[in-house]
């Protein structure tokens, strides 16, 4: 599901599903290079949903080598 309303502002909403932690990290690493300064990303889900794995993959995609937890 994606929503963009250029008349007001750019809002993109999407729901992604992965089958493993490796897939989650790879997806996040692939998305990181298209992020721009000022972008906000909300990770929503219950405990164990993979939010931290996404953040770790996103950091790798940005070239961050520090530990993410």
C-alpha positions in Angstrom: 0.0 0.0 0.0 1.6 3.3 -1.1 0.1 6.8 -0.7 1.6 9.9 -2.3 -0.2 13.3 -2.3 2.2 15.9 -3.9 -0.4 18.7 -3.3 0.1 18.5 0.5 3.4 16.8 1.1 5.1 13.6 0.1 3.9 10.7 2.3 4.8 7.2 1.5 3.4 4.4 3.4 4.2 0.8 2.7 3.9 -2.6 4.5 6.6 -5.1 3.9 6.8 -8.7 4.9 9.9 -10.9 5.1 10.4 -14.6 5.9 13.6 -14.4 7.9 16.0 -12.1 9.8 18.5 -12.3 6.9 15.8 -11.2 4.4 14.7 -8.4 6.8 18.3 -7.1 7.1 18.8 -7.4 3.3 15.6 -5.5 2.6 16.6 -2.7 5.0 20.1 -2.5 3.6 18.6 -2.1 0.1 16.3 0.7 1.2 19.0 2.7 3.1 20.7 4.2 0.1 17.5 5.9 -1.1 16.8 7.5 2.3 17.5 11.2 2.4 18.3 13.5 5.3 15.1 14.4 7.2 13.3 11.2 6.2 11.4 9.6 9.0 10.9 5.8 9.2 8.5 4.3 11.7 9.0 0.6 12.6 5.8 -0.7 14.1 5.2 -4.2 15.4 5.1 -6.4 18.5 8.1 -7.8 20.3 9.9 -10.2 18.0 8.6 -8.6 14.8 12.1 -7.8 13.4 12.3 -4.1 14.1 15.9 -4.3 15.5 17.0 -6.6 12.6 15.6 -4.0 10.2 17.5 -1.2 12.0 20.7 -3.3 11.9 20.3 -3.9 8.2 19.5 -0.2 7.5 22.7 0.8 9.4 24.8 -1.6 7.3 23.2 0.0 4.1 24.2 3.4 5.3 27.8 2.2 6.0 27.5 2.4 9.8 29.8 0.0 11.5 28.9 0.6 15.1 26.7 -1.9 17.0 23.0 -1.3 16.6 20.7 -2.7 19.3 
